[in-house]
């Protein structure tokens, strides 16, 4: 058995953890686009989660969890002194409807779409069959 370079293994493990965290952030951003959360944050913030939930028309607890996730992912900012969340204008320019056809959050919804067909896709690896476009209703 070949010897394992511990530094290379540690670097690779760190990379895989980052992939997992980035994938979760991508899912959060796709949800945020679908529900208009990013637009609400850009137009209403800086604001607390209750104000933002009212503006977005969603449950405050779920929104707060979502906000904390995108803060952890360095997409949004949080001010603990005021309890306010905000979306930097530089980020909003790429993640909201104001970005138009280059709205990057919109493209991240492909992650949830692929996750939805993952069991079928796994079977296609085994049998070589295909998945028709009808299995991807949100594909742009």
Residue pairs with C-beta under 8 A, 6 or more apart in sequence:
21 73
22 73
23 111
24 69
25 69
25 70
25 72
25 73
25 75
26 108
26 111
27 108
27 111
27 112
27 115
28 66
28 69
28 70
28 73
29 38
29 70
29 75
29 95
29 104
29 105
29 108
30 105
30 106
30 108
30 109
30 110
30 111
30 112
31 37
31 66
31 112
32 38
32 41
32 66
32 70
32 95
32 105
33 95
33 103
33 105
33 106
33 108
33 109
34 109
35 56
35 58
36 56
36 57
37 52
37 56
37 58
37 63
37 66
38 87
38 92
38 95
38 96
38 105
39 96
39 97
39 98
40 52
40 55
40 56
41 52
41 56
41 67
41 76
41 85
41 86
41 87
41 92
42 87
42 89
42 92
42 95
42 96
42 98
43 55
44 51
44 52
44 55
45 52
45 76
45 84
45 85
45 86
45 87
46 77
46 79
46 82
46 84
46 85
46 86
47 55
47 84
47 85
47 86
48 82
48 83
48 84
48 85
49 60
49 63
49 64
49 67
49 83
49 85
50 60
52 63
52 67
52 85
53 59
53 60
53 63
53 64
56 63
67 76
67 78
67 85
68 78
70 76
71 77
71 78
71 85
75 87
75 91
75 95
76 85
76 86
76 87
76 88
76 91
77 85
77 86
77 87
77 88
78 84
78 85
78 86
79 86
87 95
87 96
92 98
93 99
94 102
94 103
94 104
94 105
95 103
95 104
95 105
96 103
96 105
97 103
106 140
107 140
109 138
110 139
113 136
113 137
113 138
113 139
114 121
117 131
117 135
117 136
120 131
120 135
121 131
123 129
124 130
124 131
133 139
